[in-house]
Amino acid sequence: MTRVIRVRFAPSPTGALHIGGARTALFNWLHARRTGGRFVLRIEDTDVDRSSADMVQGILDGLRWLGLDWDEGPEVGGAFGPYFQSQRADRYRAIAGQLVEAGHAYYCYCTPDEIRTKREAAERDGAAWQYDRTCLALGVAEVQEREAQGRPRAVRVRSRNRPIAFDDLVHGPITFDGSHIEDFVILRSDGHPTYHLSVVADDVAMQITHVVRGDDHISNTPKQLILYEALGHAVPQFAHVPLILGPDKKRLSKRHGATSVTAYAEQGYLPEATVNFLALLGWSPGSGDREVYTRDELVAAFDLAGISGGDAVFNVDKLDWFNQQHLWRMTPEELVDRVRPFVERAGLWDEAFLTTRRRWFVSVLELLKLRVKRLGEFVDLGRFFFEASPDYEAEAVGSRLKVEGMREHLEALDRALMALPEFDAARTEAALRAVAEERHVKAATLIHGVRVALTGRTASPGLFDVMVLLGRERTHARLLAARDLAA
Ligand code: GLU
């Protein structure tokens, strides 16, 4: 019988879902979907003070927006719950107790002060210090004495004095010198588990077969391997995914344009573009130069072996590029659905965009999409299409409309345009060029003025496309309004 592949994403809800976490979640999800396995979401909220329900919600929202649905976990349940570590404390305590029973772990009564004193003394002598096993050496009477005094006790696991090795799916064989690993605490004296205990206890209980997580956890792995061995449980396969750095090769931060996943959503990135971008941050399908993939294509191509061992570099321009690629591949119907919330939020939505003005609305989006990277920009760049009259930028008016003769040029152009038999791009352009010639003004000067007249700005999509989409009536009204602003 082949075992079902089970992977997990195990965020600590002490912050929002960021690029690194989202990519870890994505690799886990892709591996599960590729192999017909199960994707488990487990919330590692043992640090009660730093965790919050809002953060959990933000993480769930971010994953849902990306389309990374989980088969087991918060809000969906599953056979291995609960999926919040804060609800599993008794299990961790029971396991710590079993490990003590079995002789793999022991109670430690040393106080933090005693340990600090010893560590500082060793450091003064320039020596590295690790726990000196004071409490492992206690005799029965000494233990009884401490128990009788009600001394707080932590649980420490006995480490190994030999090499500890594992085969990482990304980095290959990795070996640690066990003698450098002290007998580490798995249960604190206040009854709280440490990360090593909770993560291994849950990965065992939830039958996780592959642990795909950030590189920063490599150094934790030997301690966790010691725990697997102590528990007599087979070790899952590990795949440690390299860090994501900024283009300057420094740790990724806001400075590099990296934000929470929900902030990307608000800025108008498409989930499919974000997923495509994240997937190629450190993973390669090994199929030449191709970069644009749909979600289904990523699932079909995914293989943990394609994860590179080198650090991945985050570049927000690249994310913009992916967004544009996915925007360009969208059907008009999809585009309308995606842009709508942004137009609504700006207070510019009209239900007729779905009915009588649908064709017009789609044409506007098709025109703007060539210049847009994020959905929000449809509103920024296209506002003048949706508003009754444009918001004239003072600077644009000053430089392009307050020009000698512009008033008369605009009037003449208006007359010529109103007389056209058909109001299309070729005819409106020919009319403008004829007016410019008659009036001995450069076509460019007139174009600049008309652009401000129609859009309020100095930059816009192609002027004649704009004119045609505004239509004859609105073009007329705007040319006359601008005439009154002109010199
Ligand atoms: N909760 C840990 C973190 O957010 C992840 C633990 C793991 O993947 O093993 O870093």
Boltz pocket constraint, residues with backbone or C-beta under 6 A from the ligand:
constraints:
  - pocket:
      binder: B
      contacts: [[A, 10], [A, 11], [A, 12], [A, 44], [A, 199], [A, 212], [A, 213], [A, 214], [A, 217]]
      max_distance: 6.0
